Amino acid sequence: MLSVRLSESVERRLSELSQKTKRTKSYYVECALERFLDEREDYLLALSRLEEKGPHLSLKEAKKHLGFPDE
């Protein structure tokens, strides 16, 4: 269980959306949080990969390695 405080404007917008769509506010908060977490985790993974030592490929090299046609 989690409790959060929202600004009045966010609370109002969330309530209006919930009423218009007949979905719960919890549904929308969970969807938004899930999306945020997915994006943040992906960002952190990409950042850690950039910090890894070892060979890196340019976009052109990666396309060639994967068999994409030359442009």
FIDRENSE-209349 format. One record per atom (N, C-alpha, C): residue in one letter; x, y, z. Coordinates in nm, 3 decimals, padded with zeros to 5 digits. Example, Ala and Ser with C-alpha at 12.3 -4.5 7.8 and 13.67 -1.06 7.14 Angstrom:
2
+------+---------+---------+---------+
: code :      xx :      yy :      zz :
+------+---------+---------+---------+
:    A :  01.319 : -00.569 :  00.780 :
:    A :  01.230 : -00.450 :  00.780 :
:    A :  01.320 : -00.330 :  00.780 :
:    S :  01.285 : -00.225 :  00.708 :
:    S :  01.367 : -00.106 :  00.714 :
:    S :  01.290 :  00.003 :  00.787 :
+------+---------+---------+---------+
% end
This chain:
71
+------+---------+---------+---------+
: code :      xx :      yy :      zz :
+------+---------+---------+---------+
:    M :  00.085 : -00.117 :  00.000 :
:    M :  00.000 :  00.000 :  00.000 :
:    M :  00.089 :  00.123 :  00.000 :
:    L :  00.050 :  00.222 : -00.075 :
:    L :  00.127 :  00.344 : -00.089 :
:    L :  00.033 :  00.462 : -00.084 :
:    S :  00.076 :  00.567 : -00.021 :
:    S : -00.003 :  00.689 : -00.014 :
:    S :  00.080 :  00.803 : -00.070 :
:    V :  00.020 :  00.885 : -00.156 :
:    V :  00.093 :  00.997 : -00.216 :
:    V :  00.010 :  01.124 : -00.206 :
:    R :  00.081 :  01.236 : -00.201 :
:    R :  00.015 :  01.366 : -00.205 :
:    R :  00.033 :  01.423 : -00.344 :
:    L : -00.077 :  01.468 : -00.402 :
:    L : -00.075 :  01.526 : -00.535 :
:    L : -00.110 :  01.674 : -00.527 :
:    S : -00.057 :  01.750 : -00.620 :
:    S : -00.097 :  01.890 : -00.627 :
:    S : -00.246 :  01.895 : -00.663 :
:    E : -00.308 :  02.006 : -00.632 :
:    E : -00.451 :  02.020 : -00.661 :
:    E : -00.480 :  02.003 : -00.809 :
:    S : -00.394 :  02.058 : -00.894 :
:    S : -00.419 :  02.050 : -01.038 :
:    S : -00.407 :  01.906 : -01.089 :
:    V : -00.308 :  01.832 : -01.040 :
:    V : -00.293 :  01.692 : -01.081 :
:    V : -00.409 :  01.610 : -01.029 :
:    E : -00.448 :  01.632 : -00.906 :
:    E : -00.562 :  01.561 : -00.847 :
:    E : -00.689 :  01.587 : -00.928 :
:    R : -00.711 :  01.711 : -00.965 :
:    R : -00.829 :  01.748 : -01.044 :
:    R : -00.828 :  01.679 : -01.180 :
:    R : -00.714 :  01.685 : -01.247 :
:    R : -00.703 :  01.622 : -01.379 :
:    R : -00.723 :  01.471 : -01.370 :
:    L : -00.665 :  01.411 : -01.269 :
:    L : -00.678 :  01.267 : -01.249 :
:    L : -00.823 :  01.230 : -01.221 :
:    S : -00.889 :  01.307 : -01.139 :
:    S : -01.030 :  01.281 : -01.108 :
:    S : -01.118 :  01.294 : -01.231 :
:    E : -01.094 :  01.399 : -01.310 :
:    E : -01.172 :  01.419 : -01.432 :
:    E : -01.153 :  01.304 : -01.530 :
:    L : -01.029 :  01.263 : -01.548 :
:    L : -01.000 :  01.151 : -01.639 :
:    L : -01.067 :  01.024 : -01.589 :
:    S : -01.059 :  01.001 : -01.461 :
:    S : -01.118 :  00.883 : -01.400 :
:    S : -01.269 :  00.880 : -01.422 :
:    Q : -01.334 :  00.992 : -01.402 :
:    Q : -01.479 :  01.000 : -01.420 :
:    Q : -01.518 :  00.981 : -01.566 :
:    K : -01.445 :  01.044 : -01.657 :
:    K : -01.477 :  01.035 : -01.800 :
:    K : -01.461 :  00.894 : -01.854 :
:    T : -01.364 :  00.821 : -01.803 :
:    T : -01.331 :  00.689 : -01.859 :
:    T : -01.384 :  00.573 : -01.775 :
:    K : -01.440 :  00.604 : -01.661 :
:    K : -01.491 :  00.500 : -01.570 :
:    K : -01.380 :  00.405 : -01.523 :
:    R : -01.260 :  00.457 : -01.514 :
:    R : -01.147 :  00.382 : -01.459 :
:    R : -01.111 :  00.446 : -01.325 :
:    T : -01.049 :  00.368 : -01.238 :
:    T : -01.012 :  00.424 : -01.108 :
:    T : -00.888 :  00.512 : -01.119 :
:    K : -00.876 :  00.601 : -01.024 :
:    K : -00.755 :  00.683 : -01.018 :
:    K : -00.633 :  00.594 : -00.994 :
:    S : -00.650 :  00.491 : -00.914 :
:    S : -00.540 :  00.398 : -00.887 :
:    S : -00.491 :  00.332 : -01.016 :
:    Y : -00.583 :  00.302 : -01.106 :
:    Y : -00.545 :  00.243 : -01.234 :
:    Y : -00.449 :  00.336 : -01.308 :
:    Y : -00.484 :  00.463 : -01.318 :
:    Y : -00.401 :  00.558 : -01.391 :
:    Y : -00.268 :  00.585 : -01.320 :
:    V : -00.270 :  00.592 : -01.189 :
:    V : -00.146 :  00.613 : -01.115 :
:    V : -00.052 :  00.494 : -01.135 :
:    E : -00.106 :  00.373 : -01.129 :
:    E : -00.023 :  00.254 : -01.149 :
:    E :  00.033 :  00.250 : -01.291 :
:    C : -00.050 :  00.282 : -01.391 :
:    C : -00.002 :  00.285 : -01.531 :
:    C :  00.111 :  00.386 : -01.547 :
:    A :  00.093 :  00.504 : -01.492 :
:    A :  00.195 :  00.609 : -01.504 :
:    A :  00.323 :  00.570 : -01.432 :
:    L :  00.310 :  00.513 : -01.315 :
:    L :  00.428 :  00.473 : -01.238 :
:    L :  00.502 :  00.358 : -01.307 :
:    E :  00.428 :  00.264 : -01.361 :
:    E :  00.489 :  00.153 : -01.434 :
:    E :  00.569 :  00.205 : -01.553 :
:    R :  00.511 :  00.297 : -01.627 :
:    R :  00.581 :  00.355 : -01.743 :
:    R :  00.707 :  00.430 : -01.700 :
:    F :  00.694 :  00.509 : -01.594 :
:    F :  00.809 :  00.584 : -01.542 :
:    F :  00.921 :  00.489 : -01.501 :
:    L :  00.886 :  00.384 : -01.427 :
:    L :  00.987 :  00.289 : -01.380 :
:    L :  01.054 :  00.217 : -01.496 :
:    D :  00.976 :  00.177 : -01.597 :
:    D :  01.035 :  00.113 : -01.715 :
:    D :  01.136 :  00.205 : -01.782 :
:    E :  01.097 :  00.331 : -01.801 :
:    E :  01.186 :  00.426 : -01.868 :
:    E :  01.310 :  00.455 : -01.784 :
:    R :  01.295 :  00.470 : -01.653 :
:    R :  01.408 :  00.500 : -01.566 :
:    R :  01.505 :  00.382 : -01.561 :
:    E :  01.450 :  00.261 : -01.549 :
:    E :  01.537 :  00.142 : -01.547 :
:    E :  01.612 :  00.126 : -01.678 :
:    D :  01.545 :  00.152 : -01.790 :
:    D :  01.610 :  00.145 : -01.921 :
:    D :  01.720 :  00.249 : -01.932 :
:    Y :  01.694 :  00.369 : -01.883 :
:    Y :  01.794 :  00.476 : -01.884 :
:    Y :  01.917 :  00.436 : -01.802 :
:    L :  01.894 :  00.384 : -01.683 :
:    L :  02.006 :  00.345 : -01.597 :
:    L :  02.087 :  00.230 : -01.657 :
:    L :  02.018 :  00.136 : -01.723 :
:    L :  02.089 :  00.027 : -01.790 :
:    L :  02.175 :  00.082 : -01.904 :
:    A :  02.119 :  00.172 : -01.983 :
:    A :  02.195 :  00.232 : -02.093 :
:    A :  02.315 :  00.308 : -02.040 :
:    L :  02.296 :  00.381 : -01.933 :
:    L :  02.406 :  00.457 : -01.873 :
:    L :  02.517 :  00.364 : -01.825 :
:    S :  02.480 :  00.255 : -01.761 :
:    S :  02.582 :  00.161 : -01.712 :
:    S :  02.656 :  00.096 : -01.829 :
:    R :  02.586 :  00.072 : -01.939 :
:    R :  02.652 :  00.013 : -02.056 :
:    R :  02.751 :  00.111 : -02.118 :
:    L :  02.718 :  00.239 : -02.116 :
:    L :  02.810 :  00.340 : -02.169 :
:    L :  02.937 :  00.349 : -02.086 :
:    E :  02.926 :  00.320 : -01.957 :
:    E :  03.042 :  00.329 : -01.868 :
:    E :  03.129 :  00.204 : -01.872 :
:    E :  03.080 :  00.097 : -01.935 :
:    E :  03.157 : -00.027 : -01.942 :
:    E :  03.280 : -00.008 : -02.030 :
:    K :  03.386 : -00.074 : -01.989 :
:    K :  03.508 : -00.074 : -02.069 :
:    K :  03.495 : -00.180 : -02.177 :
:    G :  03.569 : -00.163 : -02.284 :
:    G :  03.566 : -00.262 : -02.390 :
:    G :  03.529 : -00.199 : -02.523 :
:    P :  03.522 : -00.283 : -02.625 :
:    P :  03.495 : -00.229 : -02.759 :
:    P :  03.352 : -00.176 : -02.773 :
:    H :  03.340 : -00.068 : -02.845 :
:    H :  03.210 : -00.010 : -02.877 :
:    H :  03.200 :  00.003 : -03.028 :
:    L :  03.081 : -00.009 : -03.081 :
:    L :  03.059 :  00.006 : -03.224 :
:    L :  02.987 :  00.137 : -03.252 :
:    S :  03.022 :  00.198 : -03.363 :
:    S :  02.946 :  00.314 : -03.409 :
:    S :  02.815 :  00.262 : -03.468 :
:    L :  02.721 :  00.351 : -03.493 :
:    L :  02.594 :  00.310 : -03.553 :
:    L :  02.619 :  00.243 : -03.689 :
:    K :  02.709 :  00.302 : -03.767 :
:    K :  02.741 :  00.247 : -03.898 :
:    K :  02.799 :  00.106 : -03.885 :
:    E :  02.891 :  00.087 : -03.789 :
:    E :  02.951 : -00.044 : -03.767 :
:    E :  02.848 : -00.146 : -03.719 :
:    A :  02.758 : -00.102 : -03.631 :
:    A :  02.655 : -00.192 : -03.579 :
:    A :  02.561 : -00.237 : -03.690 :
:    K :  02.521 : -00.143 : -03.777 :
:    K :  02.434 : -00.179 : -03.889 :
:    K :  02.502 : -00.280 : -03.981 :
:    K :  02.630 : -00.258 : -04.008 :
:    K :  02.705 : -00.350 : -04.094 :
:    K :  02.714 : -00.488 : -04.028 :
:    H :  02.744 : -00.489 : -03.899 :
:    H :  02.756 : -00.614 : -03.823 :
:    H :  02.624 : -00.692 : -03.824 :
:    L :  02.511 : -00.620 : -03.820 :
:    L :  02.380 : -00.684 : -03.816 :
:    L :  02.325 : -00.714 : -03.955 :
:    G :  02.399 : -00.674 : -04.059 :
:    G :  02.357 : -00.709 : -04.195 :
:    G :  02.262 : -00.612 : -04.261 :
:    F :  02.251 : -00.491 : -04.208 :
:    F :  02.166 : -00.391 : -04.272 :
:    F :  02.233 : -00.342 : -04.399 :
:    P :  02.154 : -00.311 : -04.502 :
:    P :  02.214 : -00.261 : -04.627 :
:    P :  02.276 : -00.122 : -04.607 :
:    D :  02.380 : -00.094 : -04.685 :
:    D :  02.443 :  00.039 : -04.681 :
:    D :  02.345 :  00.143 : -04.732 :
:    E :  02.354 :  00.261 : -04.677 :
:    E :  02.265 :  00.370 : -04.719 :
:    E :  02.327 :  00.452 : -04.827 :
+------+---------+---------+---------+
% end
